[in-house]
Amino acid sequence: MSDGFDPDFLGIPLPLPSPAVETIRLDYPRFSVLLDPVRRFAAVTGVVIDGATLLDLPRSGEWRLDPRAPETAQAGPEIYSRNDLDRGHLVRRRDPGWGSVSEARDATTATFFYTNAAPQAAGFNQSKELWLGLEDHVLAYAETTDQRIVVFTAPVLDEADPPYRGIRVPLRFWKIAAWRSDAGLAAAGFVLDQTSLVDTRQGLRVPPLGAFRTFQVPIADIAAEAGVDVGPLAGADVLVRPGVRPAGARELRGPDDIVL
């Protein structure tokens, strides 16, 4: 099952971002998870995507604990029962699903370990225009251009996150997409905020008409907020390169607002 994230996939050395906290590394087909055993969620995930051989297989897989990590280090099924929380894939199911049919099936099935999940409000996880819409946009870019892309995703594990059933529900998530351009490594960073969707003061409530905000932000800001060393990614950020766009967070209201 374990070949893991390939740091040489783009032909440019690109290691996994390194969290400041101690983690358990778990390798799966074409992606890796750095699990924070205290918070019980991934501090970093990284997946490699080959747009030229990407397949669209039927959804398959059942959520399960990974036997390689202690059960106490994983936020398991008890977190998601009898509430409005979805098991949100961090490495999206389709992302590692490329190559031969058997390889793609093994990789997509492996995304259903709880180590690759984080609680997301249903509207946050399912909306084509919001979180899933951003993921679709990145994947479509890889598929239509036959591009190789690397994607890192994780929750921002903030100690101020609200407590719930023995965990703290992450309110923000970050994503960094990286690819090879004519000028070398290029990357873009995003933060997605579900704060207005989650209220754990009375159990857990998700307002039916809630909304969350999506931003493209400097990768250096993500590194500081999430407490991760992003290596060469900050220097490859298309948002802050001279002559492209001024630095600073940009709220995204649609795919046309994304700077790639």
N, C-alpha and C positions, 0 to 999 in steps of 0.2 A: 504493500500500500504506500510505502513512503519513499518518494523520490524528492519531494519538497520543492521549495522555491529555488529557481536557477538564477544566481546573481550575474551570470554571463549571457542571459537570454537575448539582450539587446545588442550584444557585441561590444558593449561598454560596461565595465565593472559597476555593478549597482547592488550593494548589499541591502539586506533587510534593514529598515530603521531599527535603531536599538533603544529600547525603553530604559529609563533610569532605574526602574525597579527590577528585582529578580523575577525571571519568568521561566516557564517550562516550554521548551521548543518541541512542537509536534509537527512532523512532516507528513504530508498527504500527496497524492498525485498532482503535481504541478502547482501546489501551494503549500504554505507553511503558516502555522499559528504560533505566536508567542503568548502563552497563557499566563495571566497574572493570577496566581493561586489565592491571593488574598482577596482581590475583588471578584474572582471567579469568572472573569471575562477575558477576552483577548486584549492585550495591550497593543499588538500589531498583528495584522495578517498581510500576506503578500502572495499574489498569484501572477502567473505568466499566461498571456493570451496570444495565440497565433490566429490572427484574423483570416489568413489564407485557408486554413483547414478547419475552421470553426463549424461545428455541427449543431443542429437544433433537435435534440433528442427529446422524447416524451419525458415528462417529469417522473422521476422514480427515486425512492429512498425514504427511509423512516428515521426520524430523529432518535439519536441514541447517545449514551455516554461513551467517551473514549476510554477503554480499559488501560491505556498507557498513562493516564493521569489519575490521581486520587479523586474519588467521587466528591469529596469535600472541596475540591478546587474547581469544580464545574457547576455552573448554574443550570440545573437540570429541569425536568418536567414540572416539578412542583412550583416553579416560578411562573409558569404560563397557564396554569389551570384556573378555571372559573374567573376570568377577568378579560379585559379588552387588549391584552398584550399579544402581539405576534412574535413568533420565533423569527427574528430578522436575520437572514443570511448576511454575514460580513463578506466572505468570499461568495459572490453570487453563484448560484447553481450552474449557470451556463458558462461562466468564465473559463474554467479549466477543461471544458468539454470540446476538445479539438483533437485532430489526428484520426486514428482508426476508430471505428464504432466501439470496439471493446475498450480501447483506452479512454475514449470520451465518456463512456458509461461508468467506468470505474471512478473516474475523476469527479463526475457530477454527483455520483452516489456518496462520495466521501465528504461532500459539503454538508451532509446532514448530521454531523457530529455536533453536540451541544457546545463544544469548544469553539465552533464557528458561528455561534448564535449570540444575539444580544436582544433584549426586550425592546420592541418598537411598537408604538401605537399603531393600530390597524391602518388608519388613514396614511400614516407616515410610510409604512412599509409597502402598501399596495397601490398608492396613487401613481398613475402613469405620468403625471405632470410634475411629481416632486422627487422623492428619493429614487424610486424605480425609474422615473423618467430620466434622471441624470445617468443612472447605470445603463439604460438603453442607449443613450446618446454616445457614451464612451464605447460600448460594444459595437454599435452600428458603425462608428468611425473605423474601428479595427477591421470589421468585416468588409466594408465597402472599399477600403483602400488596401486590403491584404496586409495590413500593418501588424507588426508585433508590438504589443503594449504590455506594460507591467502596471498592476494596480495594487496599492496598499490601502487598507481600510481598517478602522477600529473605532470603538467608542472613546470619547474623551473621559477618562476615569478620574472624575473630580470628587474630592472628599465631600463636597457640598451636595452631591447627588442625593435625592431623597431615599430614605430607607424603606424597604419593602420585603417582607418574607426572608429576612436574613441576608439580603443583598442591598446594594444601592443601585437604583435604576439610572443608567446613563441618560443624560438629557441631550447631549450633543455627540455627533459622530463626525469623523474626518475621513477624507478620501484623497489620495494623491495618485494621479495617472501619469505615467512616464512613457516616453517613446523616443525613437531615434529620428532626428531631423537632419537636414543637410548640414546644419551647424554643429551637430553633436547631440548630446542629451537634451531633451526638452521635457518639461513637467508642468502640471497644473494641480492646484490644491483646492479643496472644497470643504466647507463645514456645513453640516445640516443640524438644525436645532428643533427638537420636539418638546421644548420646555412647556409651551402652552397646551400641549396635548396630554400631559401626564400630571395627575394630582393624586399623591399617595396619602394625603392627610386622613381620608376616610376610606381606608382600604386602597383601592385603585380605581380611578374614574378617568374615562377618556371623553371629553366633551364631543358630542356628535358633529358639531360644526367647527371643531378646532382647526388650526392651521399651524404650519411650521415654516420656518424661513430657511432659505438655502443661499449660501454665499460662496463666491470664489474669493479666496483669501491668499495672501502671501504664504508660501510654504514655510518660511521662517516663523511665522506666527503660529502655524499649526504645531511646529516642533516645540515652541515655548509652551503653548497651551496644553498639549498632550504629554509633555515631558519625554520626548523621544529625540534621538540624534538621527537626523535624516540624511546625513552624509552629503553626497553631491547634489541632492535634489533641490535644495534651496537655491544654489547657484544656477540651476537650469530652469528656474521658474519663468514661464512665459508672461506672467502677469507683471513682473517687476523688471523685465529687461528694458534697457534704454530704448526709447523710440517706439515701444509697443503700446503700453498703457501706463498711467501713473500707478504707483504702489497704493495699496489700501484695499479693504474689503469691498466687493461688489455684490450687491444682492441680485440674485438670479430670479427672473420671472418667466424665463423660457429659454430654449436651447440657443437662440440667437444671442443671448447675453453672455454665453460662455466664450472665454478667450482661449483658443487653442493655437 
